[in-house]
Amino acid sequence: MISERAGRVKPSPTLAMDSRAKEMKAQGIDVLSFGVGEPDFDTPENIKEAAIRALKDGKTKYTPAGGIPELKEAIIEKLQRDNGLTYKPEEIIVSCGAKHSLYNIAQAILSPGDEVIIPSPYWVSYPAQVLLNDATPVFVETKEEENFMIQPDQLEAAITDKTKAIILNYPSNPTGLTYDESVLREIGEIAVKHNIYIVSDEIYEKLLYDGHKHISIASLSEEIKARTILVNGLSKSHAMTGWRIGYAAGPVDVIKAMTKIQSHSTSNPTSIAQWAAVEALRGPQDFIDKMLAEFDKRRRFLVESLNAMEGVSCTMPAGAFYAFPNVSGLLEKAQQVKDSYSLAMYLLEKALVALVPGSAFGAEGYLRISYATSMENIRKGLERINKAIEALD
């Protein structure tokens, strides 16, 4: 018998769709995948060389559970340099990816009966992590015309005496949109007023376009910072998804609890990957600009092409590498598909294109398309999607 806790959550829909696409590929079917959020660039050579040096130098043993001091210092330098934030080593924890950091946070701050406010659309793992830690996700639906930002009055209305935290993700997975400073400030002030945590997932902060600048909510005031647990990592910014290095910065008591929990679950993140991460943070950063320039070309082409399709509209994403087209017009007209899931499956079977239904992110009537793939694949995929849409009746 499995636990009641395990029964509360479903497998990740993004990974489930990717798994089905891989099954089809294994059968020799030419499936194009736009599902998983993973840069199609290789990890920069200087970072790989740092890992090789660590191997040759015998840095293959256990490290402190919460990360090596050198990496904590590199993270502190990064947060000061990029975000204007000052932290001490005891306010930093390194984990096995940003997802692990987020799970550690849930373990450290949530108790049975607590509520966590999650604006929708949301990344698929937020509700699951809340449920796995005996708390209740409270969804607040945001509007496309407001760039999918939770509004201060919505946040106030959702807060109860059971509210423990709000989770923010900007730039956003799945929408690619981000928060204005004014809205962030109001959210922060509300969190201070009600004494709730802000879990600020900033994993896509380096991937912003059109002159948008990332502003960490923790930088807006010392009072807001004291209630913020900032989460980041190297997977997206440095094409290091498989290296599994994420980190969190926050109040000492929270970080201490997370470190204690981690010491009994995974222990330290991989020693070699930690030394590579030091180089990623301290070494040349020009790789990010090159990757961003390529993502930008893909983004513009993808969104313009989507907006040219009948029944589809798509807001230009400000960051990350996702487009989140609105397909409600298509669903209203077509008889063959009734919701975003059936449309996604139709496109997988008919167009041989794998993407993720908006329902996976709490947003029916949308699809998520990752443009972390080649322009050739994007062109080919869009042609297939357009033909499949035209074939709908």
N, C-alpha and C positions, 0 to 999 in steps of 0.2 A: 504493500500500500504506500503510495506517495503521500507526502505531507499536504495538508490543507493549504499551506502557504504556496507550494509549488503549483497547486491547481488554480490559484488566482490569476496567473499570468499566461499569456499566449506567446508563442515563439515570435521573434521579430519579423514583421511582414516584409521588411526590406530584404532580410537574409533569406526568407522563404521564397520570395520571388526570384532572387538571385540563384537559389538552389535549383528551382524549376528550370531556369534558363540554362544552367550548367548541365542539367540532365539532358536537355534537348541538344545542346552542343555536343555532348558525349555521344549522341546518336547520329552525329554528322549533320545536324541541322544548323544552318547559318543564322544564329540568333545574335542580335546586337543588344548589348546590355547597357541600359541607362539607369540602373537601379542603385548600386552601392556607391556611397560617397567616399571614393578613394582616388587621390590624384594619380594620373597615369604617367607621372614623371618618376624617374629613378631618384633615389636618395642621393644628394650631392656627394661627389667624390671625397671631399675633405672630411665629411662625417663618416663615411665608410672607412677611410684611412685611420681615423681616430679609433674606431672599433677594432681594427686590425692591430694597431699599436697596443691597445688595452689587452688583447689576447696574447700578444707576444711578451708583454710585460707581466703576464701572470695575474692580471686583475680579473680573476675568474672565481673569486671566493664570495662568501656571504658579505653583504654590506649592512650598515645600519638599516633597520626595517623601513624607516621613512626616507631613505635616500642618502647618498654620499654627501659630505659637507661641500665638496667642490661644486656639485650640481646645485645644491641649495643656494650657494653664493652666486652662481651664474643666473639662477632664476631671480634672485633678489636684484641683481644688476639689471636684468631685463625689465622687471616690473618698474624699477626706478627710471630707466632710460625711456621706455616706450609708454608707460602709463602714469608716470609721476607719482608712483606709490612707494612707500617705504615700509619694508618688512624686516623682521629679524629671522634668523634660522629656525627658531622654535615656532614660527608662524607659517612654516612651509612644510609640505609633505609631498614626496614624489611617489607616484603609484604606477600601476601597470596600465597606463592609458588614462585619458580623461574620463572614460566610462567608469573605470575602477575608482577614480577620485570621487565621482558623483555617488557611486554606491557606498563608498566609505562615509560620505557625508550623511546619507540617509540612515546608515547604521548608527552614526554618532549622535544625531540630533532627534530622531523620531522615536516616539513611543506609541503603544496602542491607543487609538482614539484621536491622535493628532491629524490635522488636515494640512495639505500642501496645495497651494494655488498654482495651477498650471495653465497659462494662456494657450489656447488652441488657435491655429495648428501648433503641434508640439513634436519634438523628437520622440520617437516611439518608446525609448527606454525610460523616460521620466515617470510615466504612470506605473510601469512595471516595478521600478525600483521602490517607489512609494508603497505599493501594495505588498512587495516582498518584505517590507519592514513594518508591517502591521498598521500602517497609516492609511488615510483616505485621500486620493487625488480629487481636487475640486477644480473642474474645468471652467474656464471663462472664455467664451467665444469672442474672438476679435474679428474686425472687419477689414476686408481688402482695401476699401477706400481710405482706411486709416493706417495703411501699410502694416496691417496685422499687429499693431502695437496695442497691448492692453492699456486702456485709458484709466486715469486716476480714479474716476468715479466708479468704474467697474471693479477696481481693486478694493476700494473702500466697501462696496456692497458685498464683496465675497468674503471679507474677513469676519471671523467669528472668534469666540473665546477659545476655540480649538485650533485656530490657525497657528502653525509653527513656522512656515516659510512660504516664499514664492520663488519659483524657478524662472529665470530669464535666460534667453539664448539669443545672442546678437553678435554678428549677423546670424540669421536664423537658418536652421535646418528644420523644415523643408522650404521655406518661402524665399530665402536669399535676401530678405529685407532686414533692416536694422532699426535701432531706436534713436530718436532725437534726444539731444541733451536735456531739453526742457521736460520731456516726458520722463526720462530717467530720474531727473532731480525730484520730480513730484512723487514718483514711485518710492524713491529712497526716503523721502520725508515721511511718507505714509508708513513705511516699514519701521522707521525710528519711532514714530508716534505710537504704533501698536506693538512695538518690541518684538518684531518677527524677523527671521533671517531672510536675507536675499541670497539665493544660490545663483551666482552669475556665471553662466557657461559662455566663455569667450574664445572657444577653440578656433573660430573662423576669423578672428580679429585682423589677421594679416591680409585677408582676401576681401578687399574693398575696392570699388571702382568709382569712376566719375568724381573724384575729389573727395569722396566721403572719408572722414577721419573717425577712427575708433575712439570712443570715450568709455572707459571703465566706470561703472556706477560707483565703485569704491573710491574713486578719485574726487568725487563731488563734495564730500565733507568728511571730517573725522568721525562724526556721529554715524553717517551712512557706512563708512568703512568698518566701523566696529560691529555692524550687523551683517556685513557681506562676507560670504565665502566664495572667493574667486576661483574658477576652474579654467585651466588651459592645458596645452600640450603641444607636441611637435608633429603629430600625425598629418595634419592638413597643411601647415605652414612650411614644413620641410620634407614633405613626402616620406614620412616615416611611420606609416600606419602599422606595419608589422613589427616595429621596434618596441611598441607598447610603453611609451613614456608619456605620462600626464602628470599634472601637479595641481595642488590647491594651496591657496594662501588665505589665511583668516585668523580669527581669534585664537589665542593660545590654547584655551580649554578645548575648543573644537578640534584643532589640529592634534593636540595631545591624545584625545579620544580616538581620532581616526588612525593615528599611528599605532596605538595599542591594539585596535581592531585588526589593522593590517598585519601586525606582528603575529597574529594567530590565524590569519587566512593565507596570504601569499608570501609573507615575509617581504624581503626587498624586491624591487623590480630588478630585472636582469642587470648584472654588474656591467657587462660590456656595453649594453645599450645606454646606461647612465653616462659612461665616459664619452660615448658618441654624442649624447645630448649636450654635454658641456661644450663640445666643439660646435654643435649646431647653434647654440645660443651666443657663444663668444666669437665664432669665426665669421667669415664673410657672409653677408645677407643678400648679395645681389641675385642669388638664385630665385628668391621670392619674387623680385620684380619681373624677372624673365617668365616665370610661371604665370604670374598675374596677367602679364601682357597677352599671353596665349589664351588664358581663360577668358579675358575680356573680348577677344575676337570671336570666340565660340559663343559667348553669352549673347552678343549683339545679333549674330547670325541666327542663333536658335530662337530668340524671342521674336525677331522680325518674321521669321518663317512661321512660327506658331500663330502669330496674329493675322497671318494671311490665310489661315485655314478656316473653313466654315464652321461656325459654332464654337470656336475657341478664342479666348482672349488671355493675354498674359502680361502682367505688370513686369516692367524691367527690374530684375533683382539688383540690389545695391552691393551685394557681397556674396561670399561663399561660392559654390559652383553648382547651384540648383536653380532651375526655373520651376514655377508652380502655376501652370496654366489652369485657368477656369474653364471647365468643360461642361458646365451646367446647361448651356445652350444646346450642346450636342446631345446630352442625355434627355432633354425635353423632347427633341425631335425624333430620335432614333428608337425603333421598336426592339432592336436586337440587344441593346444594353440598357440596364435600368439604374446602375449606380457606378461609382468610380472603380469598384473592384471588378465588376463584370466587363467594364470597358478595358481595364488593364489586361485582363485575361484574353479578351478579344484581340487586343493588339499583339499580345504575345503569340497567340495561335495563328492569327491571320496575317499580321505584319512581320512576325518574328522579331519583335522589339520588346525588350523587358524594361518596364518602368514600375513605379510604385503608386497604388491608388491613394488618393487623398484621405480616404477613410482611415488608413493606417495612422495618420497624423491627427485624427479628430477633425477632419475638414472634408466632408462629403462634397462632391462636385468638382474636385480638383485632381490633378495628377502631379507627381514629382518626377522631374527629368533631370538627371545629373549630366552636366556637360564636362565631367572629368574624364573625357575620352577624346579620341582624335577628331579633327574636323571632318575627315573622310567618313568616319562612322556617323557623325552627326548628320552630314548631308544625306548619306544613304538611309539612315534611320528616319529622317524627316520625310523623305520621299515615300518610304514604306507606310509611315503613319498617315500621310495625306491620302494615299491611295486607299488605305483601309477605311478611313473616315468617309471618303466619297462612295465607298461600297455599302455603307450603312443604309438601312431603310427603316 
